[in-house]
């Protein structure tokens, strides 16, 4: 009976060893899958990030150009308006005399 118990214990130790090997292999496979998924996610993130940055930079350049054009037109229109204004030099001089040399 002692020999039979020894055989059973030996068999159980073999089963435990096999279970440990299976668990180790499963753990390694899981780590490989996780690493592959992480690499794929990182690549996808980088691709989408680069696309977003390119789109935002293009949008910024377009809006900056539009603002510059609008500013240039507004300044030009203002300069034309000022240049076209009638200058009444005698009235201006009279106003200055009245303000500066008021007695």
C-alpha positions as CSV (number, residue, x, y, z in Angstrom):
1,X,0.0,0.0,0.0
2,X,2.9,2.3,0.7
3,X,4.1,1.8,-2.8
4,X,0.7,2.6,-4.2
5,X,0.6,5.8,-2.1
6,X,4.1,6.8,-3.4
7,X,2.9,6.2,-6.9
8,X,-0.2,8.4,-6.4
9,X,2.0,11.2,-4.8
10,X,4.5,10.9,-7.6
11,X,1.7,11.2,-10.1
12,X,0.2,14.2,-8.3
13,X,3.6,15.9,-8.4
14,X,3.9,15.2,-12.1
15,X,0.4,16.7,-12.6
16,X,1.4,19.8,-10.6
17,X,4.6,20.1,-12.6
18,X,2.6,20.0,-15.8
19,X,0.1,22.5,-14.5
20,X,3.0,24.8,-13.6
21,X,4.4,24.5,-17.1
22,X,1.0,25.2,-18.7
23,X,0.5,28.2,-16.4
24,X,4.0,29.5,-17.2
25,X,3.4,29.1,-21.0
26,X,0.0,30.7,-20.7
27,X,1.5,33.6,-18.8
28,X,4.2,34.1,-21.5
29,X,1.6,33.9,-24.2
30,X,-0.5,36.5,-22.4
31,X,2.5,38.8,-22.1
32,X,3.3,38.5,-25.8
33,X,-0.3,39.3,-26.7
34,X,-0.4,42.3,-24.4
35,X,2.9,43.5,-25.8
36,X,1.6,43.1,-29.4
37,X,-1.6,44.9,-28.5
38,X,0.3,47.7,-26.8
39,X,2.5,48.1,-29.8
40,X,-0.5,48.2,-32.1
41,X,-2.3,50.7,-29.9
42,X,0.8,52.9,-29.7
43,X,1.2,52.8,-33.5
44,X,-2.5,53.6,-34.0
45,X,-2.2,56.5,-31.5
46,X,0.9,57.9,-33.2
47,X,-0.8,57.7,-36.6
48,X,-4.0,59.4,-35.4
49,X,-2.0,62.0,-33.4
50,X,0.1,62.9,-36.5
51,X,-3.0,63.2,-38.6
52,X,-4.7,65.4,-36.0
53,X,-1.6,67.6,-35.7
54,X,-1.3,68.0,-39.5
55,X,-5.0,68.9,-39.8
56,X,-4.8,71.4,-36.9
57,X,-1.6,73.0,-38.4
58,X,-3.3,73.3,-41.8
59,X,-6.4,74.9,-40.1
60,X,-4.1,77.3,-38.2
61,X,-2.3,78.3,-41.3
62,X,-5.6,78.9,-43.2
63,X,-7.1,80.9,-40.3
64,X,-3.9,82.9,-39.9
65,X,-3.8,83.8,-43.6
66,X,-7.5,84.7,-43.5
67,X,-6.9,87.0,-40.5
68,X,-3.9,88.6,-42.1
69,X,-5.8,89.2,-45.3
70,X,-8.8,90.7,-43.4
71,X,-6.4,92.9,-41.4
72,X,-4.6,94.1,-44.5
73,X,-7.9,95.0,-46.2
74,X,-9.2,96.8,-43.2
75,X,-6.0,98.8,-42.9
76,X,-6.0,99.7,-46.6
77,X,-9.6,100.8,-46.4
78,X,-8.9,102.9,-43.4
79,X,-5.9,104.5,-45.1
80,X,-7.9,105.3,-48.2
81,X,-10.7,106.8,-46.1
82,X,-8.2,109.0,-44.2
83,X,-6.5,110.0,-47.5
84,X,-9.8,110.9,-49.1
85,X,-11.0,113.1,-46.1
86,X,-11.1,116.8,-46.8
87,X,-8.6,118.8,-44.8
88,X,-9.7,122.1,-43.6
89,X,-6.4,123.6,-42.5
90,X,-7.7,127.1,-41.6
91,X,-10.3,125.6,-39.3
92,X,-7.8,123.3,-37.7
93,X,-5.4,126.1,-37.1
94,X,-8.2,128.2,-35.6
95,X,-9.1,125.3,-33.2
96,X,-5.5,125.0,-32.1
97,X,-5.3,128.7,-31.5
98,X,-8.4,128.6,-29.5
99,X,-7.3,125.6,-27.4
100,X,-3.7,126.4,-26.9
101,X,-3.7,130.2,-26.7
102,X,-7.0,130.6,-24.9
103,X,-6.9,133.8,-22.8
